[in-house]
């Protein structure tokens, strides 16, 4: 997943030296953290919507 996002960022204009400064481990931690947060937010939203409807 990190390679996919990194290649997208490079294609969209982010300089390569900025990716090197940030570091691969920090980027991976950030990407997986954001993904986990988004999945949990969608889950809570779905459960809340089901409770309101049901």
N, C-alpha and C positions, 0 to 999 in steps of 0.2 A: 504494500500500500504506500509506503514511504517513497519508493521509486516512482510510482504513478503520479503522486502529488508533486514531487520534485520536478519531474519532467513537464508537468502542466505549468508550474510556476516559471520554469525556464522559458517555455514557449510563449508565455504571456508577458514576458519582458523583465522578469526579475534577474538582476545580475548574479552571475555564478559565484562571485566572491562573497556576496551576502549569504548565500546558502552555506558556504564553507565557514563563514564566521559563526553562524548560528550553531552548526554542528549537527551531525546526523542523529545522534541519540536524543538531543533536545527536541528536534523536529518530530521524531517518531513519538516521543512522549506526548508532545502537544497534539499531534494528529490523532493518536489513539484516545487521548483524553477528550477531545472535542467529539469524536465519534461516539464514545461511551455516553457523554452528556446528552448528545442528540437522541440516541436510542432510548435513554431513560426518560427524556422529556416527551418523546412521542408515546412511550408506554404509559406514563402518567396521564397524558392528555387523553389517550384512548380509554383508559379505565375510568377517568372522570366523565367522559362523554357517555360511556356505557351506563354509569350510575345515574346520570341525569336523565337519560332516555328510559332506562328500565325502572 
